């Protein structure tokens, strides 16, 4: 599939300079960049969906952990005294 896009002069100029510094064509650079962009957007969308689920659960139950509780728990990761996730509270 062939696709073309229009860009402003600044982006066009920077895009054309990039392959020169890496000895690759614009097409090669775009084929490398687009999959990364798509993957990043998929992750971002998933993160947002998870955040909304968490927010709705909090609004319904009021159960939560404070930032300090989470940081304290995370500090135990990878240590001999690693602990389980603290219980949620109101």
PDB file with SEQRES, HELIX, SHEET and CRYST1 records, atoms N, CA, C and O in Angstrom:
SEQRES   1 A   90  UNK UNK UNK UNK UNK UNK UNK UNK UNK UNK UNK UNK UNK          
SEQRES   2 A   90  UNK UNK UNK UNK UNK UNK UNK UNK UNK UNK UNK UNK UNK          
SEQRES   3 A   90  UNK UNK UNK UNK UNK UNK UNK UNK UNK UNK UNK UNK UNK          
SEQRES   4 A   90  UNK UNK UNK UNK UNK UNK UNK UNK UNK UNK UNK UNK UNK          
SEQRES   5 A   90  UNK UNK UNK UNK UNK UNK UNK UNK UNK UNK UNK UNK UNK          
SEQRES   6 A   90  UNK UNK UNK UNK UNK UNK UNK UNK UNK UNK UNK UNK UNK          
SEQRES   7 A   90  UNK UNK UNK UNK UNK UNK UNK UNK UNK UNK UNK UNK              
HELIX    1 AA1 UNK A    9  UNK A   22  1                                  14    
HELIX    2 AA2 UNK A   26  UNK A   61  1                                  36    
HELIX    3 AA3 UNK A   67  UNK A   74  1                                   8    
CRYST1    1.000    1.000    1.000  90.00  90.00  90.00 P 1           1          
ATOM      1  N   UNK A   1       0.844  -1.170   0.000  1.00  0.00           N  
ATOM      2  CA  UNK A   1       0.000   0.000   0.000  1.00  0.00           C  
ATOM      3  C   UNK A   1       0.894   1.239   0.000  1.00  0.00           C  
ATOM      4  O   UNK A   1       1.881   1.304   0.734  1.00  0.00           O  
ATOM      5  N   UNK A   2       0.551   2.188  -0.804  1.00  0.00           N  
ATOM      6  CA  UNK A   2       1.291   3.432  -0.875  1.00  0.00           C  
ATOM      7  C   UNK A   2       0.459   4.540  -0.260  1.00  0.00           C  
ATOM      8  O   UNK A   2      -0.724   4.688  -0.566  1.00  0.00           O  
ATOM      9  N   UNK A   3       1.081   5.308   0.601  1.00  0.00           N  
ATOM     10  CA  UNK A   3       0.403   6.416   1.258  1.00  0.00           C  
ATOM     11  C   UNK A   3       1.312   7.626   1.207  1.00  0.00           C  
ATOM     12  O   UNK A   3       2.523   7.513   1.397  1.00  0.00           O  
ATOM     13  N   UNK A   4       0.733   8.770   0.953  1.00  0.00           N  
ATOM     14  CA  UNK A   4       1.529   9.992   1.004  1.00  0.00           C  
ATOM     15  C   UNK A   4       0.915  10.921   2.041  1.00  0.00           C  
ATOM     16  O   UNK A   4      -0.291  10.891   2.287  1.00  0.00           O  
ATOM     17  N   UNK A   5       1.757  11.740   2.640  1.00  0.00           N  
ATOM     18  CA  UNK A   5       1.276  12.693   3.633  1.00  0.00           C  
ATOM     19  C   UNK A   5       1.849  14.064   3.330  1.00  0.00           C  
ATOM     20  O   UNK A   5       2.943  14.181   2.778  1.00  0.00           O  
ATOM     21  N   UNK A   6       1.110  15.097   3.690  1.00  0.00           N  
ATOM     22  CA  UNK A   6       1.591  16.464   3.520  1.00  0.00           C  
ATOM     23  C   UNK A   6       2.078  16.951   4.871  1.00  0.00           C  
ATOM     24  O   UNK A   6       1.413  16.759   5.889  1.00  0.00           O  
ATOM     25  N   UNK A   7       3.235  17.578   4.873  1.00  0.00           N  
ATOM     26  CA  UNK A   7       3.801  18.118   6.101  1.00  0.00           C  
ATOM     27  C   UNK A   7       4.190  19.571   5.862  1.00  0.00           C  
ATOM     28  O   UNK A   7       4.310  20.012   4.719  1.00  0.00           O  
ATOM     29  N   UNK A   8       4.385  20.315   6.956  1.00  0.00           N  
ATOM     30  CA  UNK A   8       4.838  21.693   6.784  1.00  0.00           C  
ATOM     31  C   UNK A   8       6.310  21.686   6.359  1.00  0.00           C  
ATOM     32  O   UNK A   8       6.977  20.652   6.409  1.00  0.00           O  
ATOM     33  N   UNK A   9       6.798  22.843   5.944  1.00  0.00           N  
ATOM     34  CA  UNK A   9       8.150  22.930   5.394  1.00  0.00           C  
ATOM     35  C   UNK A   9       9.213  22.512   6.411  1.00  0.00           C  
ATOM     36  O   UNK A   9      10.185  21.847   6.054  1.00  0.00           O  
ATOM     37  N   UNK A  10       9.031  22.897   7.671  1.00  0.00           N  
ATOM     38  CA  UNK A  10      10.029  22.566   8.694  1.00  0.00           C  
ATOM     39  C   UNK A  10      10.146  21.055   8.874  1.00  0.00           C  
ATOM     40  O   UNK A  10      11.253  20.515   8.887  1.00  0.00           O  
ATOM     41  N   UNK A  11       9.017  20.374   9.013  1.00  0.00           N  
ATOM     42  CA  UNK A  11       9.054  18.917   9.195  1.00  0.00           C  
ATOM     43  C   UNK A  11       9.601  18.237   7.940  1.00  0.00           C  
ATOM     44  O   UNK A  11      10.372  17.282   8.036  1.00  0.00           O  
ATOM     45  N   UNK A  12       9.210  18.718   6.783  1.00  0.00           N  
ATOM     46  CA  UNK A  12       9.722  18.143   5.537  1.00  0.00           C  
ATOM     47  C   UNK A  12      11.237  18.271   5.479  1.00  0.00           C  
ATOM     48  O   UNK A  12      11.930  17.315   5.132  1.00  0.00           O  
ATOM     49  N   UNK A  13      11.749  19.440   5.816  1.00  0.00           N  
ATOM     50  CA  UNK A  13      13.195  19.665   5.795  1.00  0.00           C  
ATOM     51  C   UNK A  13      13.909  18.756   6.786  1.00  0.00           C  
ATOM     52  O   UNK A  13      14.916  18.135   6.446  1.00  0.00           O  
ATOM     53  N   UNK A  14      13.390  18.674   8.017  1.00  0.00           N  
ATOM     54  CA  UNK A  14      14.023  17.821   9.027  1.00  0.00           C  
ATOM     55  C   UNK A  14      13.940  16.355   8.631  1.00  0.00           C  
ATOM     56  O   UNK A  14      14.879  15.595   8.869  1.00  0.00           O  
ATOM     57  N   UNK A  15      12.830  15.951   8.032  1.00  0.00           N  
ATOM     58  CA  UNK A  15      12.665  14.558   7.604  1.00  0.00           C  
ATOM     59  C   UNK A  15      13.662  14.220   6.510  1.00  0.00           C  
ATOM     60  O   UNK A  15      14.217  13.121   6.489  1.00  0.00           O  
ATOM     61  N   UNK A  16      13.888  15.149   5.611  1.00  0.00           N  
ATOM     62  CA  UNK A  16      14.827  14.895   4.513  1.00  0.00           C  
ATOM     63  C   UNK A  16      16.274  14.895   4.993  1.00  0.00           C  
ATOM     64  O   UNK A  16      17.125  14.254   4.376  1.00  0.00           O  
ATOM     65  N   UNK A  17      16.568  15.602   6.082  1.00  0.00           N  
ATOM     66  CA  UNK A  17      17.923  15.617   6.608  1.00  0.00           C  
ATOM     67  C   UNK A  17      18.245  14.362   7.411  1.00  0.00           C  
ATOM     68  O   UNK A  17      19.397  13.929   7.448  1.00  0.00           O  
ATOM     69  N   UNK A  18      17.243  13.778   8.049  1.00  0.00           N  
ATOM     70  CA  UNK A  18      17.466  12.613   8.897  1.00  0.00           C  
ATOM     71  C   UNK A  18      18.131  11.456   8.155  1.00  0.00           C  
ATOM     72  O   UNK A  18      19.134  10.929   8.638  1.00  0.00           O  
ATOM     73  N   UNK A  19      17.616  11.046   7.010  1.00  0.00           N  
ATOM     74  CA  UNK A  19      18.265   9.920   6.316  1.00  0.00           C  
ATOM     75  C   UNK A  19      19.713  10.211   5.942  1.00  0.00           C  
ATOM     76  O   UNK A  19      20.543   9.303   5.920  1.00  0.00           O  
ATOM     77  N   UNK A  20      20.023  11.483   5.646  1.00  0.00           N  
ATOM     78  CA  UNK A  20      21.394  11.825   5.279  1.00  0.00           C  
ATOM     79  C   UNK A  20      22.353  11.552   6.427  1.00  0.00           C  
ATOM     80  O   UNK A  20      23.491  11.143   6.201  1.00  0.00           O  
ATOM     81  N   UNK A  21      21.904  11.775   7.657  1.00  0.00           N  
ATOM     82  CA  UNK A  21      22.786  11.546   8.795  1.00  0.00           C  
ATOM     83  C   UNK A  21      22.902  10.061   9.122  1.00  0.00           C  
ATOM     84  O   UNK A  21      23.870   9.637   9.752  1.00  0.00           O  
ATOM     85  N   UNK A  22      21.933   9.282   8.702  1.00  0.00           N  
ATOM     86  CA  UNK A  22      21.940   7.857   9.013  1.00  0.00           C  
ATOM     87  C   UNK A  22      22.127   6.993   7.770  1.00  0.00           C  
ATOM     88  O   UNK A  22      22.071   5.766   7.847  1.00  0.00           O  
ATOM     89  N   UNK A  23      22.343   7.622   6.651  1.00  0.00           N  
ATOM     90  CA  UNK A  23      22.547   6.934   5.376  1.00  0.00           C  
ATOM     91  C   UNK A  23      21.406   5.965   5.069  1.00  0.00           C  
ATOM     92  O   UNK A  23      21.617   4.818   4.673  1.00  0.00           O  
ATOM     93  N   UNK A  24      20.189   6.474   5.268  1.00  0.00           N  
ATOM     94  CA  UNK A  24      18.992   5.703   4.927  1.00  0.00           C  
ATOM     95  C   UNK A  24      18.032   6.612   4.181  1.00  0.00           C  
ATOM     96  O   UNK A  24      18.141   7.836   4.254  1.00  0.00           O  
ATOM     97  N   UNK A  25      17.103   6.018   3.473  1.00  0.00           N  
ATOM     98  CA  UNK A  25      16.124   6.804   2.725  1.00  0.00           C  
ATOM     99  C   UNK A  25      15.022   7.296   3.664  1.00  0.00           C  
ATOM    100  O   UNK A  25      14.836   6.765   4.759  1.00  0.00           O  
ATOM    101  N   UNK A  26      14.295   8.323   3.212  1.00  0.00           N  
ATOM    102  CA  UNK A  26      13.145   8.821   3.976  1.00  0.00           C  
ATOM    103  C   UNK A  26      12.150   7.685   4.163  1.00  0.00           C  
ATOM    104  O   UNK A  26      11.593   7.510   5.247  1.00  0.00           O  
ATOM    105  N   UNK A  27      11.933   6.932   3.127  1.00  0.00           N  
ATOM    106  CA  UNK A  27      10.977   5.819   3.199  1.00  0.00           C  
ATOM    107  C   UNK A  27      11.390   4.810   4.269  1.00  0.00           C  
ATOM    108  O   UNK A  27      10.550   4.337   5.034  1.00  0.00           O  
ATOM    109  N   UNK A  28      12.665   4.483   4.323  1.00  0.00           N  
ATOM    110  CA  UNK A  28      13.171   3.544   5.327  1.00  0.00           C  
ATOM    111  C   UNK A  28      12.936   4.098   6.726  1.00  0.00           C  
ATOM    112  O   UNK A  28      12.502   3.369   7.618  1.00  0.00           O  
ATOM    113  N   UNK A  29      13.218   5.382   6.925  1.00  0.00           N  
ATOM    114  CA  UNK A  29      12.994   6.007   8.236  1.00  0.00           C  
ATOM    115  C   UNK A  29      11.522   5.969   8.620  1.00  0.00           C  
ATOM    116  O   UNK A  29      11.186   5.649   9.760  1.00  0.00           O  
ATOM    117  N   UNK A  30      10.648   6.289   7.685  1.00  0.00           N  
ATOM    118  CA  UNK A  30       9.212   6.296   7.965  1.00  0.00           C  
ATOM    119  C   UNK A  30       8.712   4.886   8.294  1.00  0.00           C  
ATOM    120  O   UNK A  30       7.865   4.713   9.171  1.00  0.00           O  
ATOM    121  N   UNK A  31       9.237   3.884   7.590  1.00  0.00           N  
ATOM    122  CA  UNK A  31       8.819   2.512   7.867  1.00  0.00           C  
ATOM    123  C   UNK A  31       9.262   2.074   9.254  1.00  0.00           C  
ATOM    124  O   UNK A  31       8.651   1.185   9.847  1.00  0.00           O  
ATOM    125  N   UNK A  32      10.319   2.686   9.776  1.00  0.00           N  
ATOM    126  CA  UNK A  32      10.789   2.377  11.123  1.00  0.00           C  
ATOM    127  C   UNK A  32       9.989   3.146  12.177  1.00  0.00           C  
ATOM    128  O   UNK A  32       9.687   2.614  13.245  1.00  0.00           O  
ATOM    129  N   UNK A  33       9.657   4.371  11.875  1.00  0.00           N  
ATOM    130  CA  UNK A  33       8.993   5.248  12.843  1.00  0.00           C  
ATOM    131  C   UNK A  33       7.506   4.918  13.005  1.00  0.00           C  
ATOM    132  O   UNK A  33       7.005   4.906  14.129  1.00  0.00           O  
ATOM    133  N   UNK A  34       6.813   4.657  11.938  1.00  0.00           N  
ATOM    134  CA  UNK A  34       5.358   4.447  12.017  1.00  0.00           C  
ATOM    135  C   UNK A  34       4.956   3.287  12.921  1.00  0.00           C  
ATOM    136  O   UNK A  34       4.030   3.452  13.714  1.00  0.00           O  
ATOM    137  N   UNK A  35       5.599   2.127  12.848  1.00  0.00           N  
ATOM    138  CA  UNK A  35       5.215   1.059  13.777  1.00  0.00           C  
ATOM    139  C   UNK A  35       5.409   1.454  15.246  1.00  0.00           C  
ATOM    140  O   UNK A  35       4.613   1.071  16.104  1.00  0.00           O  
ATOM    141  N   UNK A  36       6.468   2.223  15.533  1.00  0.00           N  
ATOM    142  CA  UNK A  36       6.690   2.687  16.903  1.00  0.00           C  
ATOM    143  C   UNK A  36       5.578   3.621  17.352  1.00  0.00           C  
ATOM    144  O   UNK A  36       5.102   3.539  18.484  1.00  0.00           O  
ATOM    145  N   UNK A  37       5.172   4.508  16.456  1.00  0.00           N  
ATOM    146  CA  UNK A  37       4.096   5.448  16.770  1.00  0.00           C  
ATOM    147  C   UNK A  37       2.792   4.703  17.041  1.00  0.00           C  
ATOM    148  O   UNK A  37       2.092   4.995  18.011  1.00  0.00           O  
ATOM    149  N   UNK A  38       2.476   3.758  16.195  1.00  0.00           N  
ATOM    150  CA  UNK A  38       1.243   2.981  16.375  1.00  0.00           C  
ATOM    151  C   UNK A  38       1.285   2.201  17.690  1.00  0.00           C  
ATOM    152  O   UNK A  38       0.306   2.189  18.437  1.00  0.00           O  
ATOM    153  N   UNK A  39       2.410   1.553  17.973  1.00  0.00           N  
ATOM    154  CA  UNK A  39       2.541   0.786  19.222  1.00  0.00           C  
ATOM    155  C   UNK A  39       2.388   1.705  20.430  1.00  0.00           C  
ATOM    156  O   UNK A  39       1.718   1.347  21.398  1.00  0.00           O  
ATOM    157  N   UNK A  40       3.003   2.888  20.382  1.00  0.00           N  
ATOM    158  CA  UNK A  40       2.897   3.839  21.495  1.00  0.00           C  
ATOM    159  C   UNK A  40       1.452   4.273  21.720  1.00  0.00           C  
ATOM    160  O   UNK A  40       1.005   4.381  22.862  1.00  0.00           O  
ATOM    161  N   UNK A  41       0.730   4.519  20.648  1.00  0.00           N  
ATOM    162  CA  UNK A  41      -0.663   4.943  20.768  1.00  0.00           C  
ATOM    163  C   UNK A  41      -1.543   3.826  21.314  1.00  0.00           C  
ATOM    164  O   UNK A  41      -2.482   4.093  22.063  1.00  0.00           O  
ATOM    165  N   UNK A  42      -1.253   2.584  20.951  1.00  0.00           N  
ATOM    166  CA  UNK A  42      -2.008   1.450  21.491  1.00  0.00           C  
ATOM    167  C   UNK A  42      -1.795   1.354  22.996  1.00  0.00           C  
ATOM    168  O   UNK A  42      -2.747   1.146  23.748  1.00  0.00           O  
ATOM    169  N   UNK A  43      -0.550   1.505  23.434  1.00  0.00           N  
ATOM    170  CA  UNK A  43      -0.244   1.464  24.865  1.00  0.00           C  
ATOM    171  C   UNK A  43      -0.912   2.626  25.584  1.00  0.00           C  
ATOM    172  O   UNK A  43      -1.476   2.448  26.663  1.00  0.00           O  
ATOM    173  N   UNK A  44      -0.852   3.812  24.993  1.00  0.00           N  
ATOM    174  CA  UNK A  44      -1.466   4.994  25.603  1.00  0.00           C  
ATOM    175  C   UNK A  44      -2.977   4.804  25.760  1.00  0.00           C  
ATOM    176  O   UNK A  44      -3.547   5.150  26.795  1.00  0.00           O  
ATOM    177  N   UNK A  45      -3.610   4.263  24.747  1.00  0.00           N  
ATOM    178  CA  UNK A  45      -5.057   4.033  24.800  1.00  0.00           C  
ATOM    179  C   UNK A  45      -5.388   3.006  25.883  1.00  0.00           C  
ATOM    180  O   UNK A  45      -6.361   3.173  26.619  1.00  0.00           O  
ATOM    181  N   UNK A  46      -4.591   1.956  25.983  1.00  0.00           N  
ATOM    182  CA  UNK A  46      -4.792   0.935  27.008  1.00  0.00           C  
ATOM    183  C   UNK A  46      -4.614   1.524  28.404  1.00  0.00           C  
ATOM    184  O   UNK A  46      -5.398   1.231  29.307  1.00  0.00           O  
ATOM    185  N   UNK A  47      -3.590   2.350  28.585  1.00  0.00           N  
ATOM    186  CA  UNK A  47      -3.352   2.995  29.873  1.00  0.00           C  
ATOM    187  C   UNK A  47      -4.531   3.874  30.268  1.00  0.00           C  
ATOM    188  O   UNK A  47      -4.974   3.853  31.416  1.00  0.00           O  
ATOM    189  N   UNK A  48      -5.032   4.641  29.315  1.00  0.00           N  
ATOM    190  CA  UNK A  48      -6.171   5.519  29.594  1.00  0.00           C  
ATOM    191  C   UNK A  48      -7.406   4.704  29.973  1.00  0.00           C  
ATOM    192  O   UNK A  48      -8.145   5.076  30.885  1.00  0.00           O  
ATOM    193  N   UNK A  49      -7.627   3.595  29.270  1.00  0.00           N  
ATOM    194  CA  UNK A  49      -8.773   2.737  29.567  1.00  0.00           C  
ATOM    195  C   UNK A  49      -8.651   2.160  30.979  1.00  0.00           C  
ATOM    196  O   UNK A  49      -9.628   2.139  31.726  1.00  0.00           O  
ATOM    197  N   UNK A  50      -7.447   1.691  31.347  1.00  0.00           N  
ATOM    198  CA  UNK A  50      -7.229   1.154  32.694  1.00  0.00           C  
ATOM    199  C   UNK A  50      -7.418   2.231  33.757  1.00  0.00           C  
ATOM    200  O   UNK A  50      -7.976   1.968  34.822  1.00  0.00           O  
ATOM    201  N   UNK A  51      -6.954   3.438  33.467  1.00  0.00           N  
ATOM    202  CA  UNK A  51      -7.098   4.539  34.422  1.00  0.00           C  
ATOM    203  C   UNK A  51      -8.570   4.867  34.651  1.00  0.00           C  
ATOM    204  O   UNK A  51      -8.980   5.123  35.783  1.00  0.00           O  
ATOM    205  N   UNK A  52      -9.361   4.860  33.586  1.00  0.00           N  
ATOM    206  CA  UNK A  52     -10.794   5.146  33.732  1.00  0.00           C  
ATOM    207  C   UNK A  52     -11.494   4.050  34.525  1.00  0.00           C  
ATOM    208  O   UNK A  52     -12.377   4.342  35.331  1.00  0.00           O  
ATOM    209  N   UNK A  53     -11.117   2.807  34.310  1.00  0.00           N  
ATOM    210  CA  UNK A  53     -11.688   1.704  35.085  1.00  0.00           C  
ATOM    211  C   UNK A  53     -11.352   1.886  36.563  1.00  0.00           C  
ATOM    212  O   UNK A  53     -12.212   1.717  37.427  1.00  0.00           O  
ATOM    213  N   UNK A  54     -10.097   2.230  36.847  1.00  0.00           N  
ATOM    214  CA  UNK A  54      -9.671   2.447  38.235  1.00  0.00           C  
ATOM    215  C   UNK A  54     -10.414   3.625  38.859  1.00  0.00           C  
ATOM    216  O   UNK A  54     -10.857   3.546  40.005  1.00  0.00           O  
ATOM    217  N   UNK A  55     -10.548   4.704  38.115  1.00  0.00           N  
ATOM    218  CA  UNK A  55     -11.243   5.889  38.629  1.00  0.00           C  
ATOM    219  C   UNK A  55     -12.703   5.569  38.931  1.00  0.00           C  
ATOM    220  O   UNK A  55     -13.232   5.982  39.963  1.00  0.00           O  
ATOM    221  N   UNK A  56     -13.345   4.843  38.041  1.00  0.00           N  
ATOM    222  CA  UNK A  56     -14.749   4.475  38.273  1.00  0.00           C  
ATOM    223  C   UNK A  56     -14.882   3.560  39.488  1.00  0.00           C  
ATOM    224  O   UNK A  56     -15.828   3.697  40.263  1.00  0.00           O  
ATOM    225  N   UNK A  57     -13.948   2.633  39.660  1.00  0.00           N  
ATOM    226  CA  UNK A  57     -13.978   1.754  40.832  1.00  0.00           C  
ATOM    227  C   UNK A  57     -13.806   2.574  42.106  1.00  0.00           C  
ATOM    228  O   UNK A  57     -14.484   2.325  43.103  1.00  0.00           O  
ATOM    229  N   UNK A  58     -12.904   3.551  42.076  1.00  0.00           N  
ATOM    230  CA  UNK A  58     -12.711   4.410  43.244  1.00  0.00           C  
ATOM    231  C   UNK A  58     -13.984   5.202  43.552  1.00  0.00           C  
ATOM    232  O   UNK A  58     -14.382   5.319  44.711  1.00  0.00           O  
ATOM    233  N   UNK A  59     -14.618   5.743  42.508  1.00  0.00           N  
ATOM    234  CA  UNK A  59     -15.845   6.519  42.730  1.00  0.00           C  
ATOM    235  C   UNK A  59     -16.951   5.656  43.325  1.00  0.00           C  
ATOM    236  O   UNK A  59     -17.756   6.136  44.123  1.00  0.00           O  
ATOM    237  N   UNK A  60     -16.991   4.392  42.941  1.00  0.00           N  
ATOM    238  CA  UNK A  60     -18.032   3.491  43.453  1.00  0.00           C  
ATOM    239  C   UNK A  60     -17.751   3.025  44.876  1.00  0.00           C  
ATOM    240  O   UNK A  60     -18.670   2.949  45.691  1.00  0.00           O  
ATOM    241  N   UNK A  61     -16.505   2.714  45.184  1.00  0.00           N  
ATOM    242  CA  UNK A  61     -16.186   2.094  46.475  1.00  0.00           C  
ATOM    243  C   UNK A  61     -15.470   3.025  47.450  1.00  0.00           C  
ATOM    244  O   UNK A  61     -15.589   2.864  48.665  1.00  0.00           O  
ATOM    245  N   UNK A  62     -14.737   3.985  46.930  1.00  0.00           N  
ATOM    246  CA  UNK A  62     -13.941   4.861  47.785  1.00  0.00           C  
ATOM    247  C   UNK A  62     -12.656   4.207  48.265  1.00  0.00           C  
ATOM    248  O   UNK A  62     -11.854   4.848  48.944  1.00  0.00           O  
ATOM    249  N   UNK A  63     -12.450   2.949  47.926  1.00  0.00           N  
ATOM    250  CA  UNK A  63     -11.246   2.246  48.372  1.00  0.00           C  
ATOM    251  C   UNK A  63     -10.046   2.734  47.575  1.00  0.00           C  
ATOM    252  O   UNK A  63     -10.122   2.950  46.365  1.00  0.00           O  
ATOM    253  N   UNK A  64      -8.918   2.904  48.296  1.00  0.00           N  
ATOM    254  CA  UNK A  64      -7.728   3.439  47.649  1.00  0.00           C  
ATOM    255  C   UNK A  64      -6.479   3.151  48.476  1.00  0.00           C  
ATOM    256  O   UNK A  64      -6.559   2.641  49.594  1.00  0.00           O  
ATOM    257  N   UNK A  65      -5.336   3.484  47.908  1.00  0.00           N  
ATOM    258  CA  UNK A  65      -4.053   3.527  48.601  1.00  0.00           C  
ATOM    259  C   UNK A  65      -3.479   4.915  48.358  1.00  0.00           C  
ATOM    260  O   UNK A  65      -3.684   5.494  47.292  1.00  0.00           O  
ATOM    261  N   UNK A  66      -2.771   5.443  49.325  1.00  0.00           N  
ATOM    262  CA  UNK A  66      -2.143   6.744  49.139  1.00  0.00           C  
ATOM    263  C   UNK A  66      -0.852   6.583  48.341  1.00  0.00           C  
ATOM    264  O   UNK A  66      -0.322   5.480  48.207  1.00  0.00           O  
ATOM    265  N   UNK A  67      -0.360   7.693  47.817  1.00  0.00           N  
ATOM    266  CA  UNK A  67       0.915   7.664  47.102  1.00  0.00           C  
ATOM    267  C   UNK A  67       2.034   7.178  48.000  1.00  0.00           C  
ATOM    268  O   UNK A  67       2.899   6.418  47.564  1.00  0.00           O  
ATOM    269  N   UNK A  68       2.024   7.613  49.258  1.00  0.00           N  
ATOM    270  CA  UNK A  68       3.062   7.186  50.207  1.00  0.00           C  
ATOM    271  C   UNK A  68       3.003   5.678  50.423  1.00  0.00           C  
ATOM    272  O   UNK A  68       4.043   5.023  50.500  1.00  0.00           O  
ATOM    273  N   UNK A  69       1.806   5.124  50.521  1.00  0.00           N  
ATOM    274  CA  UNK A  69       1.666   3.669  50.709  1.00  0.00           C  
ATOM    275  C   UNK A  69       2.205   2.914  49.504  1.00  0.00           C  
ATOM    276  O   UNK A  69       2.881   1.897  49.656  1.00  0.00           O  
ATOM    277  N   UNK A  70       1.911   3.405  48.317  1.00  0.00           N  
ATOM    278  CA  UNK A  70       2.398   2.758  47.089  1.00  0.00           C  
ATOM    279  C   UNK A  70       3.921   2.851  47.015  1.00  0.00           C  
ATOM    280  O   UNK A  70       4.584   1.856  46.722  1.00  0.00           O  
ATOM    281  N   UNK A  71       4.483   4.036  47.279  1.00  0.00           N  
ATOM    282  CA  UNK A  71       5.938   4.196  47.227  1.00  0.00           C  
ATOM    283  C   UNK A  71       6.631   3.282  48.235  1.00  0.00           C  
ATOM    284  O   UNK A  71       7.656   2.674  47.926  1.00  0.00           O  
ATOM    285  N   UNK A  72       6.074   3.188  49.429  1.00  0.00           N  
ATOM    286  CA  UNK A  72       6.649   2.319  50.456  1.00  0.00           C  
ATOM    287  C   UNK A  72       6.624   0.857  50.001  1.00  0.00           C  
ATOM    288  O   UNK A  72       7.603   0.132  50.177  1.00  0.00           O  
ATOM    289  N   UNK A  73       5.528   0.440  49.431  1.00  0.00           N  
ATOM    290  CA  UNK A  73       5.400  -0.927  48.929  1.00  0.00           C  
ATOM    291  C   UNK A  73       6.383  -1.177  47.781  1.00  0.00           C  
ATOM    292  O   UNK A  73       7.032  -2.222  47.739  1.00  0.00           O  
ATOM    293  N   UNK A  74       6.496  -0.219  46.847  1.00  0.00           N  
ATOM    294  CA  UNK A  74       7.388  -0.395  45.702  1.00  0.00           C  
ATOM    295  C   UNK A  74       8.850  -0.500  46.132  1.00  0.00           C  
ATOM    296  O   UNK A  74       9.636  -1.191  45.484  1.00  0.00           O  
ATOM    297  N   UNK A  75       9.217   0.172  47.207  1.00  0.00           N  
ATOM    298  CA  UNK A  75      10.602   0.110  47.685  1.00  0.00           C  
ATOM    299  C   UNK A  75      10.989  -1.303  48.129  1.00  0.00           C  
ATOM    300  O   UNK A  75      12.177  -1.617  48.204  1.00  0.00           O  
ATOM    301  N   UNK A  76      10.011  -2.155  48.424  1.00  0.00           N  
ATOM    302  CA  UNK A  76      10.310  -3.520  48.850  1.00  0.00           C  
ATOM    303  C   UNK A  76      10.546  -4.458  47.672  1.00  0.00           C  
ATOM    304  O   UNK A  76      11.058  -5.562  47.856  1.00  0.00           O  
ATOM    305  N   UNK A  77      10.181  -4.035  46.474  1.00  0.00           N  
ATOM    306  CA  UNK A  77      10.354  -4.888  45.294  1.00  0.00           C  
ATOM    307  C   UNK A  77      11.829  -5.232  45.111  1.00  0.00           C  
ATOM    308  O   UNK A  77      12.697  -4.367  45.223  1.00  0.00           O  
ATOM    309  N   UNK A  78      12.097  -6.481  44.833  1.00  0.00           N  
ATOM    310  CA  UNK A  78      13.453  -6.927  44.551  1.00  0.00           C  
ATOM    311  C   UNK A  78      14.329  -7.045  45.786  1.00  0.00           C  
ATOM    312  O   UNK A  78      15.544  -7.209  45.675  1.00  0.00           O  
ATOM    313  N   UNK A  79      13.725  -6.964  46.950  1.00  0.00           N  
ATOM    314  CA  UNK A  79      14.499  -7.104  48.186  1.00  0.00           C  
ATOM    315  C   UNK A  79      14.095  -8.400  48.878  1.00  0.00           C  
ATOM    316  O   UNK A  79      13.134  -9.057  48.478  1.00  0.00           O  
ATOM    317  N   UNK A  80      14.833  -8.755  49.912  1.00  0.00           N  
ATOM    318  CA  UNK A  80      14.503  -9.962  50.673  1.00  0.00           C  
ATOM    319  C   UNK A  80      13.238  -9.789  51.499  1.00  0.00           C  
ATOM    320  O   UNK A  80      12.631 -10.770  51.930  1.00  0.00           O  
ATOM    321  N   UNK A  81      12.844  -8.551  51.717  1.00  0.00           N  
ATOM    322  CA  UNK A  81      11.646  -8.284  52.529  1.00  0.00           C  
ATOM    323  C   UNK A  81      10.492  -7.777  51.667  1.00  0.00           C  
ATOM    324  O   UNK A  81       9.661  -6.996  52.130  1.00  0.00           O  
ATOM    325  N   UNK A  82      10.446  -8.230  50.403  1.00  0.00           N  
ATOM    326  CA  UNK A  82       9.364  -7.806  49.508  1.00  0.00           C  
ATOM    327  C   UNK A  82       8.021  -8.137  50.149  1.00  0.00           C  
ATOM    328  O   UNK A  82       7.812  -9.229  50.678  1.00  0.00           O  
ATOM    329  N   UNK A  83       7.129  -7.171  50.087  1.00  0.00           N  
ATOM    330  CA  UNK A  83       5.826  -7.372  50.727  1.00  0.00           C  
ATOM    331  C   UNK A  83       4.721  -7.422  49.686  1.00  0.00           C  
ATOM    332  O   UNK A  83       4.903  -7.011  48.540  1.00  0.00           O  
ATOM    333  N   UNK A  84       3.579  -7.932  50.104  1.00  0.00           N  
ATOM    334  CA  UNK A  84       2.407  -7.951  49.254  1.00  0.00           C  
ATOM    335  C   UNK A  84       1.802  -6.543  49.199  1.00  0.00           C  
ATOM    336  O   UNK A  84       2.095  -5.694  50.040  1.00  0.00           O  
ATOM    337  N   UNK A  85       0.978  -6.321  48.218  1.00  0.00           N  
ATOM    338  CA  UNK A  85       0.271  -5.050  48.088  1.00  0.00           C  
ATOM    339  C   UNK A  85      -0.523  -4.801  49.376  1.00  0.00           C  
ATOM    340  O   UNK A  85      -1.237  -5.689  49.842  1.00  0.00           O  
ATOM    341  N   UNK A  86      -0.404  -3.606  49.951  1.00  0.00           N  
ATOM    342  CA  UNK A  86      -1.174  -3.321  51.160  1.00  0.00           C  
ATOM    343  C   UNK A  86      -2.684  -3.367  50.870  1.00  0.00           C  
ATOM    344  O   UNK A  86      -3.095  -3.172  49.726  1.00  0.00           O  
ATOM    345  N   UNK A  87      -3.491  -3.617  51.870  1.00  0.00           N  
ATOM    346  CA  UNK A  87      -4.934  -3.629  51.630  1.00  0.00           C  
ATOM    347  C   UNK A  87      -5.455  -2.220  51.345  1.00  0.00           C  
ATOM    348  O   UNK A  87      -4.976  -1.236  51.907  1.00  0.00           O  
ATOM    349  N   UNK A  88      -6.422  -2.154  50.479  1.00  0.00           N  
ATOM    350  CA  UNK A  88      -7.074  -0.880  50.188  1.00  0.00           C  
ATOM    351  C   UNK A  88      -7.906  -0.452  51.381  1.00  0.00           C  
ATOM    352  O   UNK A  88      -8.325  -1.285  52.185  1.00  0.00           O  
ATOM    353  N   UNK A  89      -8.144   0.832  51.497  1.00  0.00           N  
ATOM    354  CA  UNK A  89      -8.958   1.356  52.592  1.00  0.00           C  
ATOM    355  C   UNK A  89      -9.795   2.528  52.094  1.00  0.00           C  
ATOM    356  O   UNK A  89      -9.558   3.070  51.014  1.00  0.00           O  
ATOM    357  N   UNK A  90     -10.777   2.905  52.905  1.00  0.00           N  
ATOM    358  CA  UNK A  90     -11.636   4.044  52.563  1.00  0.00           C  
ATOM    359  C   UNK A  90     -10.937   5.350  52.859  1.00  0.00           C  
ATOM    360  O   UNK A  90     -11.505   6.419  52.635  1.00  0.00           O  
TER     361      UNK A  90                                                      
END                                                                             
